[in-house]
Amino acid sequence: MAAKIFIDQMFREVKIDFPPKRIVSLVPSQTELLYDLGLQDNIVGQTLFCIHPADRHKTKTIIGGTKKLKLELILELQPDLIIGNKEENEQQQIEFLMKNASVWMSDIYTLADSLEMIQNIGEITNKKENAEKIISDINDGFSILAENLPVHNIKPKVAYFIWREPYMVAGKNTFINDLLGKLGFENVFENNSFRYPQINHSDLIEKNPEIILLSSEPYPFNLKHIEELQHLLPKSKIYLVDGELFSWYGSRLKYSAAYFSKLIHQIFN
């Protein structure tokens, strides 16, 4: 293997033995991407939350959670490449790993960022053609979605919940917010000063969203939470949604557009 220099999404130069033979992934959506790129034999470590593909979860070394990594165990695996994410991983832990291994970091705010990440990981793992196919499938799906969106004079107002007690929602500069825009929605908390603001009942009543989406992760919202919020906003349409298809920014995006199309049909028909 010959060392090559690559630029990650934090604009860092990362020296990587190319192609990398031993890879540790610190983020579930990027782990799934590695498998879909055909790198199942190269992955030597992944997190507790890397549940896709399910049949591989028990065959790899589990290196902790995304924010509670087992740093010494990761180094014992002698990875040629560690792949993480600025938002999902803890800064001090990443900085420790950077001092001891080749760490490539993603930084995702938009669908365009995710497609760039997929392309870049394809390049650094010598799976460029496979990455291009995944990108093409994602682009095709979102193009079809855009062509079939219902036409509204004013964008429907939406709130996307990620947590309860306290309530937290997706705000500005988040991947979820970008996808809500792709669905033709206006995020009522987009102008909040925080990316994932905490809100209370008064905030919600003031914003009065027409549509409320309750995510399946990281908090597992269920039917009783629809009832809870419906009492507060009786005129709002409230739905449980698949959080993976709204927030996983890897190859799972191949399935997101079709899911969004069905969701929109459910909401407006």
C-alpha positions, 0 to 999 in steps of 0.5 A: 500500500502507498500513502495518499493524501485526502481532504476530509469535510473538515478541510483537513489533510488526512494521510491514508494507506491506500487502499485501506485494508482495516477500517473502523467506522464511528457512525451508523449511517456511514457504516452502512455505506461501507457495506454497500460499497462492498467493504464488508471484509475491510470493516474491523470495528463499528459502534453499538448503534451500527445496526445495518446490515443486521446480519453483520452486526454480531460479526464485527468488534463493537467499539462503544457508542458514537459518543463513548468510544472505546479508544484503546480497543480501536487502536488495538484493531490497528486500523488503516482508516477511521471514519467519523462525523463532526456532529455525532462523535465527541471532539476530545475522543476524535482528537485523541484518535487523530494523534494515533491513526488516520481519521477522515471526518464528515461534516453534514448539513445538506443532501449535497454534503451527504452526496459529497461524503459518499463520493469522497469515501468511495475515493478513499476506499478505492470504491469510486464506481460503487459510490457513483452508482449509489449517488446516481440512485439517490439523485434519481429518487429525489428528482422523481420526488421533486417532480411529483410534489403537490403544489402549494401557494404557501409551504406547509408549516412543519415541526420535526421532533427528535426528543421528549422531556424536554421537547427538542426539534430539528432547527436550522443548519441541520440535515433534517431541515434540508430534507424537510425543504426537499419535501416542500415544507417550511420548518417553523423552527428554522430561524431558532438560534440553535440547531436542535432547540428545546421547546415548550408548549408555549413555543409550539402553540405560538408557531402553530405548525400544520404538520408535526412529525415525530421521529422514531429516533433518537427518541422512540416516539409512539402513538401515545405521544400523538395523543399528547400533542393532539390535545395541545394542537387539535388542528395539527396533523401529527405523524410518526416517521422513520427517523433513519430515513430523515437523518441517516445521510449515507446509502440509506438515502436510496430509500428516503425519497420513495418513503417521503413520497408515500408520507406526502401522499398520506398527509395530503390525501 
